[in-house]
Amino acid sequence: MTKLHGADNEERIKEARHKLSTETLDYMVNIMRTYAHISHTKEINSVYALIPIIVYMYKHGKSLSRNKINKIIKWFYYSQIRNRYISQLPQKLDKDLSIIDRSQSPFDELLNIIKLERPLEIVEEEFIGADVRNPLF
């Protein structure tokens, strides 16, 4: 924390905060509203799934192709349905953010991680006993 908040880092933090507040977060919110049809955080099972998306958009700017947006949204929904960030949050976020940082196709890789943990196919039995608060709905 000392290094992060040190005087030598102050300008970089101001620049990052400015880019986040004036470009990245608005872009992410618009993408989520338009393509994922999410209009409020109450509709999200785990808001931590937004962190990899924010980091990716911060890194790649505001000109994502429709194909990349579709991959982001697909991964986002599966992260919610399969409860990606319900347990082992710090470890999972660290792993996911390292994939975002180094991969050419990060959301394909992230989706494969979810697939290794649980099947992506949604089966009828998953709805038995589930109410409208379940991420499947």
Z-matrix of the N, CA and C atoms (Angstrom, degrees):
N
C 1 1.453
C 2 1.529 1 110.71
N 3 1.341 2 115.80 1 -34.98
C 4 1.459 3 119.28 2 179.71
C 5 1.521 4 110.47 3 -63.09
N 6 1.339 5 115.95 4 -44.73
C 7 1.468 6 120.06 5 179.15
C 8 1.530 7 110.56 6 -65.16
N 9 1.323 8 115.71 7 -42.95
C 10 1.463 9 120.27 8 -179.04
C 11 1.520 10 111.39 9 -60.19
N 12 1.304 11 116.82 10 -42.89
C 13 1.464 12 121.38 11 -176.05
C 14 1.529 13 113.17 12 -97.82
N 15 1.318 14 116.81 13 11.53
C 16 1.454 15 120.72 14 179.05
C 17 1.515 16 111.85 15 -70.37
N 18 1.321 17 115.17 16 161.70
C 19 1.468 18 121.57 17 -177.59
C 20 1.525 19 112.25 18 -60.97
N 21 1.336 20 117.13 19 -33.09
C 22 1.466 21 119.94 20 -178.93
C 23 1.528 22 112.73 21 -71.11
N 24 1.307 23 117.10 22 -15.67
C 25 1.467 24 121.70 23 179.88
C 26 1.527 25 112.78 24 -102.79
N 27 1.293 26 117.10 25 -7.22
C 28 1.468 27 121.88 26 -172.28
C 29 1.530 28 112.94 27 -56.92
N 30 1.310 29 117.57 28 -45.88
C 31 1.466 30 120.68 29 -177.80
C 32 1.527 31 111.74 30 -66.03
N 33 1.326 32 117.13 31 -41.75
C 34 1.472 33 120.70 32 178.74
C 35 1.524 34 111.20 33 -63.01
N 36 1.318 35 116.64 34 -39.32
C 37 1.464 36 120.40 35 179.28
C 38 1.520 37 110.56 36 -67.04
N 39 1.312 38 117.45 37 -40.63
C 40 1.469 39 120.83 38 177.33
C 41 1.523 40 110.75 39 -62.37
N 42 1.325 41 116.40 40 -42.77
C 43 1.465 42 120.67 41 178.20
C 44 1.526 43 111.33 42 -63.25
N 45 1.327 44 116.85 43 -44.80
C 46 1.466 45 121.07 44 179.68
C 47 1.525 46 110.68 45 -63.34
N 48 1.318 47 116.54 46 -44.69
C 49 1.469 48 120.84 47 179.13
C 50 1.526 49 110.70 48 -61.77
N 51 1.329 50 116.07 49 -41.26
C 52 1.466 51 120.20 50 179.11
C 53 1.529 52 110.99 51 -63.46
N 54 1.333 53 116.81 52 -46.48
C 55 1.459 54 119.97 53 179.50
C 56 1.530 55 111.12 54 -63.35
N 57 1.321 56 116.69 55 -41.87
C 58 1.469 57 119.91 56 177.37
C 59 1.524 58 111.34 57 -60.34
N 60 1.310 59 116.65 58 -47.55
C 61 1.468 60 120.00 59 -174.40
C 62 1.520 61 113.78 60 -76.25
N 63 1.322 62 118.56 61 -27.94
C 64 1.463 63 119.43 62 -176.34
C 65 1.529 64 113.72 63 -101.29
N 66 1.324 65 117.79 64 -17.57
C 67 1.462 66 119.71 65 -176.41
C 68 1.529 67 112.89 66 -128.12
N 69 1.301 68 116.11 67 -62.78
C 70 1.463 69 121.54 68 -166.89
C 71 1.519 70 113.46 69 -65.04
N 72 1.320 71 117.91 70 -51.75
C 73 1.468 72 119.87 71 -174.51
C 74 1.526 73 112.22 72 -65.71
N 75 1.312 74 117.75 73 -42.34
C 76 1.473 75 120.15 74 176.69
C 77 1.523 76 111.05 75 -61.24
N 78 1.323 77 116.14 76 -43.02
C 79 1.465 78 120.81 77 179.44
C 80 1.527 79 110.46 78 -62.23
N 81 1.341 80 116.45 79 -45.01
C 82 1.462 81 120.44 80 179.66
C 83 1.525 82 110.89 81 -62.40
N 84 1.325 83 117.17 82 -44.53
C 85 1.465 84 120.58 83 179.80
C 86 1.525 85 110.52 84 -62.13
N 87 1.318 86 117.76 85 -43.03
C 88 1.470 87 120.87 86 178.30
C 89 1.515 88 112.14 87 -63.49
N 90 1.323 89 117.11 88 -40.87
C 91 1.472 90 120.97 89 177.61
C 92 1.532 91 109.58 90 -62.62
N 93 1.328 92 116.69 91 -46.00
C 94 1.467 93 120.13 92 -178.27
C 95 1.532 94 111.40 93 -65.43
N 96 1.320 95 117.24 94 -37.57
C 97 1.468 96 119.80 95 177.20
C 98 1.528 97 111.45 96 -67.98
N 99 1.313 98 115.45 97 -47.36
C 100 1.457 99 120.94 98 -172.62
C 101 1.528 100 112.73 99 -73.36
N 102 1.315 101 116.92 100 -45.67
C 103 1.468 102 120.46 101 -171.34
C 104 1.520 103 113.96 102 -103.19
N 105 1.324 104 118.08 103 -29.83
C 106 1.465 105 120.30 104 179.11
C 107 1.527 106 111.37 105 -100.33
N 108 1.331 107 116.49 106 -8.64
C 109 1.459 108 122.81 107 179.46
C 110 1.526 109 112.09 108 58.87
N 111 1.324 110 115.16 109 36.25
C 112 1.464 111 122.35 110 176.64
C 113 1.526 112 106.75 111 -101.25
N 114 1.321 113 116.29 112 121.52
C 115 1.460 114 118.60 113 -178.92
C 116 1.523 115 113.07 114 -115.03
N 117 1.334 116 117.21 115 -5.68
C 118 1.460 117 119.85 116 -178.65
C 119 1.522 118 109.32 117 -154.70
N 120 1.324 119 116.49 118 149.12
C 121 1.465 120 119.70 119 179.42
C 122 1.527 121 112.48 120 -65.29
N 123 1.320 122 117.58 121 -19.72
C 124 1.469 123 120.17 122 176.38
C 125 1.527 124 111.88 123 -65.13
N 126 1.323 125 116.50 124 -18.28
C 127 1.461 126 121.12 125 179.31
C 128 1.531 127 111.95 126 -87.42
N 129 1.310 128 116.61 127 2.00
C 130 1.454 129 121.51 128 -175.77
C 131 1.527 130 109.02 129 -111.56
N 132 1.314 131 115.91 130 128.62
C 133 1.450 132 122.67 131 179.24
C 134 1.527 133 111.11 132 -65.81
N 135 1.319 134 117.01 133 -46.00
C 136 1.456 135 122.23 134 178.79
C 137 1.525 136 109.22 135 -138.17
N 138 1.325 137 116.39 136 111.44
C 139 1.463 138 120.38 137 -179.75
C 140 1.529 139 111.69 138 -66.60
N 141 1.329 140 117.59 139 -14.69
C 142 1.463 141 120.44 140 178.12
C 143 1.528 142 111.54 141 -63.51
N 144 1.310 143 117.55 142 -21.31
C 145 1.469 144 120.67 143 176.67
C 146 1.528 145 111.15 144 -67.20
N 147 1.304 146 117.28 145 -16.98
C 148 1.463 147 120.02 146 177.17
C 149 1.534 148 111.94 147 -75.72
N 150 1.316 149 117.49 148 -23.66
C 151 1.465 150 120.48 149 -175.66
C 152 1.528 151 112.24 150 -61.94
N 153 1.340 152 120.34 151 -50.45
C 154 1.472 153 118.12 152 177.05
C 155 1.532 154 112.72 153 -59.83
N 156 1.315 155 116.79 154 -34.56
C 157 1.464 156 120.63 155 178.85
C 158 1.528 157 109.95 156 -66.76
N 159 1.317 158 116.82 157 -45.37
C 160 1.469 159 121.00 158 179.07
C 161 1.526 160 110.25 159 -61.03
N 162 1.329 161 117.17 160 -45.14
C 163 1.468 162 120.78 161 -179.58
C 164 1.526 163 110.41 162 -62.15
N 165 1.326 164 116.25 163 -43.26
C 166 1.470 165 119.87 164 179.21
C 167 1.525 166 111.28 165 -62.28
N 168 1.326 167 116.08 166 -45.80
C 169 1.467 168 120.09 167 -178.98
C 170 1.525 169 111.60 168 -68.78
N 171 1.311 170 117.36 169 -34.18
C 172 1.465 171 121.07 170 175.71
C 173 1.527 172 109.54 171 -61.99
N 174 1.308 173 114.88 172 -43.01
C 175 1.466 174 121.36 173 -176.48
C 176 1.534 175 112.62 174 -72.63
N 177 1.337 176 117.00 175 -35.88
C 178 1.467 177 120.97 176 -171.81
C 179 1.525 178 114.84 177 -106.25
N 180 1.299 179 117.76 178 -2.41
C 181 1.453 180 119.65 179 175.44
C 182 1.511 181 114.26 180 81.30
N 183 1.317 182 114.47 181 -167.67
C 184 1.462 183 121.80 182 -171.26
C 185 1.525 184 113.50 183 -100.63
N 186 1.301 185 117.78 184 23.63
C 187 1.466 186 118.98 185 -177.36
C 188 1.525 187 111.52 186 -125.24
N 189 1.316 188 116.66 187 51.33
C 190 1.460 189 120.22 188 179.50
C 191 1.525 190 110.48 189 -76.44
N 192 1.307 191 115.45 190 141.21
C 193 1.469 192 120.11 191 176.75
C 194 1.522 193 109.37 192 -71.05
N 195 1.303 194 115.28 193 160.75
C 196 1.472 195 120.24 194 177.91
C 197 1.525 196 110.64 195 -61.64
N 198 1.327 197 117.24 196 -35.30
C 199 1.458 198 121.60 197 177.92
C 200 1.531 199 110.92 198 -62.10
N 201 1.332 200 117.33 199 -45.16
C 202 1.467 201 120.83 200 178.99
C 203 1.528 202 110.73 201 -66.33
N 204 1.305 203 116.80 202 -40.20
C 205 1.467 204 120.46 203 177.38
C 206 1.524 205 110.05 204 -61.07
N 207 1.323 206 116.82 205 -43.67
C 208 1.472 207 120.60 206 179.04
C 209 1.528 208 111.43 207 -60.56
N 210 1.333 209 117.11 208 -40.18
C 211 1.465 210 120.57 209 178.49
C 212 1.524 211 110.93 210 -65.79
N 213 1.316 212 115.98 211 -40.45
C 214 1.468 213 120.49 212 177.86
C 215 1.519 214 110.07 213 -61.21
N 216 1.322 215 116.70 214 -47.88
C 217 1.465 216 121.47 215 -177.55
C 218 1.528 217 110.97 216 -65.28
N 219 1.312 218 116.34 217 -42.05
C 220 1.474 219 119.98 218 178.29
C 221 1.515 220 109.88 219 -59.99
N 222 1.342 221 117.05 220 -48.73
C 223 1.457 222 119.99 221 179.05
C 224 1.532 223 110.32 222 -61.13
N 225 1.329 224 116.76 223 -42.87
C 226 1.459 225 120.66 224 -179.39
C 227 1.526 226 110.80 225 -56.64
N 228 1.327 227 116.68 226 -49.11
C 229 1.468 228 119.26 227 -179.38
C 230 1.522 229 112.12 228 -62.60
N 231 1.322 230 117.73 229 -42.55
C 232 1.461 231 119.12 230 177.92
C 233 1.523 232 111.67 231 -67.47
N 234 1.325 233 118.08 232 -33.07
C 235 1.468 234 119.45 233 176.62
C 236 1.526 235 110.14 234 -63.67
N 237 1.327 236 116.77 235 -32.80
C 238 1.458 237 121.44 236 178.15
C 239 1.524 238 111.42 237 -76.32
N 240 1.315 239 116.24 238 -50.30
C 241 1.464 240 121.48 239 -177.52
C 242 1.525 241 111.37 240 -61.76
N 243 1.321 242 116.74 241 -39.56
C 244 1.466 243 121.34 242 -176.27
C 245 1.529 244 112.89 243 -98.52
N 246 1.344 245 115.93 244 14.28
C 247 1.463 246 122.40 245 172.77
C 248 1.528 247 113.50 246 51.86
N 249 1.316 248 116.53 247 48.43
C 250 1.462 249 121.79 248 -176.50
C 251 1.532 250 112.91 249 -54.37
N 252 1.311 251 118.03 250 -39.94
C 253 1.463 252 120.34 251 -172.75
C 254 1.527 253 113.43 252 -109.97
N 255 1.310 254 117.58 253 30.47
C 256 1.461 255 120.61 254 178.48
C 257 1.531 256 111.17 255 -82.99
N 258 1.319 257 117.70 256 -34.24
C 259 1.470 258 121.19 257 179.09
C 260 1.528 259 109.42 258 -130.32
N 261 1.311 260 116.62 259 161.68
C 262 1.470 261 123.48 260 178.27
C 263 1.528 262 112.13 261 50.14
N 264 1.310 263 115.11 262 42.54
C 265 1.459 264 121.51 263 -174.22
C 266 1.527 265 113.91 264 -54.17
N 267 1.329 266 120.31 265 -53.98
C 268 1.471 267 118.24 266 -176.90
C 269 1.527 268 113.61 267 -60.07
N 270 1.335 269 116.41 268 -41.39
C 271 1.465 270 119.69 269 -179.52
C 272 1.524 271 111.63 270 -65.95
N 273 1.309 272 116.55 271 -42.82
C 274 1.467 273 120.11 272 -179.12
C 275 1.527 274 111.21 273 -67.47
N 276 1.321 275 116.35 274 -42.46
C 277 1.464 276 119.09 275 178.79
C 278 1.534 277 110.79 276 -64.19
N 279 1.324 278 117.27 277 -43.18
C 280 1.467 279 120.12 278 177.65
C 281 1.523 280 111.06 279 -58.59
N 282 1.319 281 115.88 280 -46.30
C 283 1.466 282 120.53 281 -179.82
C 284 1.525 283 110.51 282 -63.04
N 285 1.318 284 116.81 283 -46.73
C 286 1.461 285 121.30 284 -177.51
C 287 1.528 286 111.56 285 -65.20
N 288 1.323 287 116.29 286 -39.97
C 289 1.468 288 119.38 287 179.73
C 290 1.526 289 111.56 288 -69.42
N 291 1.325 290 117.60 289 -31.92
C 292 1.466 291 118.73 290 176.29
C 293 1.527 292 110.26 291 -68.54
N 294 1.325 293 117.33 292 -34.05
C 295 1.467 294 120.71 293 175.64
C 296 1.524 295 109.95 294 -66.96
N 297 1.320 296 117.36 295 -43.88
C 298 1.471 297 121.38 296 176.92
C 299 1.520 298 109.89 297 -56.58
N 300 1.322 299 116.38 298 -40.41
C 301 1.461 300 121.67 299 -175.85
C 302 1.524 301 113.36 300 -70.77
N 303 1.324 302 118.45 301 -36.53
C 304 1.465 303 120.03 302 -170.63
C 305 1.531 304 115.42 303 -109.29
N 306 1.308 305 118.30 304 -17.18
C 307 1.461 306 120.71 305 -171.10
C 308 1.528 307 113.33 306 -89.23
N 309 1.311 308 115.81 307 147.64
C 310 1.461 309 121.79 308 172.33
C 311 1.534 310 111.03 309 -79.68
N 312 1.329 311 117.11 310 -26.70
C 313 1.471 312 123.00 311 178.95
C 314 1.529 313 109.02 312 -130.47
N 315 1.321 314 117.19 313 66.86
C 316 1.467 315 118.91 314 -171.46
C 317 1.521 316 114.90 315 -63.28
N 318 1.316 317 118.14 316 -36.48
C 319 1.463 318 118.21 317 -175.77
C 320 1.528 319 111.81 318 -77.46
N 321 1.318 320 117.84 319 -22.71
C 322 1.463 321 120.49 320 169.78
C 323 1.530 322 109.57 321 -67.52
N 324 1.327 323 115.99 322 -45.31
C 325 1.466 324 120.09 323 178.65
C 326 1.524 325 111.39 324 -63.95
N 327 1.318 326 116.37 325 -43.12
C 328 1.460 327 119.97 326 -179.96
C 329 1.524 328 111.56 327 -64.18
N 330 1.317 329 116.57 328 -37.11
C 331 1.459 330 120.08 329 176.56
C 332 1.531 331 110.68 330 -66.20
N 333 1.318 332 116.82 331 -37.73
C 334 1.469 333 120.16 332 177.51
C 335 1.524 334 111.68 333 -64.19
N 336 1.322 335 117.44 334 -34.53
C 337 1.467 336 120.26 335 176.43
C 338 1.524 337 110.10 336 -63.01
N 339 1.316 338 116.75 337 -44.60
C 340 1.468 339 120.27 338 177.82
C 341 1.523 340 109.44 339 -61.90
N 342 1.327 341 116.56 340 -41.96
C 343 1.469 342 121.80 341 -179.85
C 344 1.531 343 111.59 342 -61.78
N 345 1.315 344 117.56 343 -35.51
C 346 1.467 345 120.58 344 177.62
C 347 1.528 346 111.44 345 -68.50
N 348 1.317 347 116.67 346 -31.18
C 349 1.467 348 121.05 347 -179.15
C 350 1.526 349 112.29 348 -81.09
N 351 1.319 350 115.99 349 -41.19
C 352 1.470 351 121.71 350 -178.55
C 353 1.509 352 108.89 351 -150.09
N 354 1.321 353 117.63 352 149.32
C 355 1.469 354 118.89 353 178.82
C 356 1.531 355 111.18 354 -63.62
N 357 1.321 356 115.21 355 146.36
C 358 1.461 357 119.51 356 178.10
C 359 1.526 358 111.51 357 -78.53
N 360 1.295 359 116.57 358 -28.50
C 361 1.462 360 120.53 359 -178.85
C 362 1.533 361 109.65 360 -64.63
N 363 1.307 362 114.70 361 130.88
C 364 1.460 363 121.47 362 178.41
C 365 1.525 364 107.19 363 -95.33
N 366 1.325 365 115.80 364 124.75
C 367 1.461 366 120.13 365 -177.72
C 368 1.528 367 110.03 366 -110.20
N 369 1.293 368 114.58 367 156.18
C 370 1.465 369 123.18 368 -175.98
C 371 1.533 370 112.40 369 -53.29
N 372 1.325 371 116.93 370 -37.97
C 373 1.462 372 121.14 371 -176.42
C 374 1.527 373 112.49 372 -62.83
N 375 1.313 374 117.36 373 -23.52
C 376 1.466 375 120.17 374 -179.82
C 377 1.528 376 112.11 375 -66.07
N 378 1.318 377 116.92 376 -21.64
C 379 1.459 378 120.72 377 -178.69
C 380 1.526 379 112.53 378 -86.15
N 381 1.327 380 117.33 379 -13.27
C 382 1.468 381 120.53 380 -179.06
C 383 1.519 382 108.82 381 -67.96
N 384 1.307 383 115.42 382 122.60
C 385 1.457 384 121.66 383 179.20
C 386 1.517 385 114.63 384 79.56
N 387 1.322 386 117.36 385 -2.29
C 388 1.473 387 120.58 386 -179.84
C 389 1.529 388 109.07 387 -87.32
N 390 1.324 389 115.39 388 139.78
C 391 1.468 390 118.28 389 175.13
C 392 1.521 391 110.43 390 -105.93
N 393 1.299 392 117.53 391 -175.75
C 394 1.476 393 121.61 392 -173.79
C 395 1.529 394 113.51 393 -66.75
N 396 1.328 395 118.22 394 -12.65
C 397 1.469 396 120.48 395 176.49
C 398 1.528 397 111.73 396 -81.26
N 399 1.312 398 117.24 397 -10.50
C 400 1.455 399 121.64 398 178.93
C 401 1.528 400 109.01 399 -68.72
N 402 1.333 401 118.90 400 138.11
C 403 1.466 402 121.56 401 -179.56
C 404 1.535 403 114.13 402 -56.55
N 405 1.324 404 117.52 403 -21.74
C 406 1.469 405 119.47 404 178.21
C 407 1.531 406 111.45 405 -61.62
N 408 1.310 407 115.75 406 -31.18
C 409 1.457 408 118.93 407 -179.76
C 410 1.511 409 110.74 408 -80.67
